[in-house]
């Protein structure tokens, strides 16, 4: 259970970083890269854009891999060893089975009708 929580926290952290990096980028060359226009910078505009693009792809790959790892480390209890679908299939009632319905009790010979309960004309 602990490793699943750790991997889930890593996925969430990578997603937050991915969101921040994408928001910093501008598709037309603006964004954070536009602030580094000085020629004396060690990282120029182009290098910043390259770094942001590479970090975007790296985080996307990391999120994909971490999601697969998180799926593999999902804690499974003892009751999850059998599929819920298989359990439902095993517990279904046969639709061809004839239901047993309660039947009416036939009147006994001592309680025969004497004709008193019939309407008079």
C-alpha positions, 0 to 999 in steps of 0.5 A: 500500500505504501509504494502505491501511495508513493508512486501516486504522489510522484504522478501528481507532482509530475503532473503539476510540473508539467502544467507549470512548464506548459503554461510557461511556454508560448507557441509563438516564441514568447512566454518565459523564453521572451524574457531572456533576450540578452546576448550575455546570457548563458542560456539564450532564448533558443536554449530556454525553448529547447529546455522547456520542450525537452522537459515537457516530453521528459515529464510526459514520458515520466507520467506515462511510466509512473501511471503504469507502475502505479497500476502494477502496484495497486493493493489487492486484498484476498477477496480480489483474487477472483474477478467480480464478473466471474462471481456474478456469473457463478451466482446467476439463476438458470433462466430455464429453471421452472420456479416453484410456486405455492399451490392452492390447497384442494378442498377436502370432502368434508367441506363440500358446498351445501348450496347455502352460499349460492345466491337465491333467485 
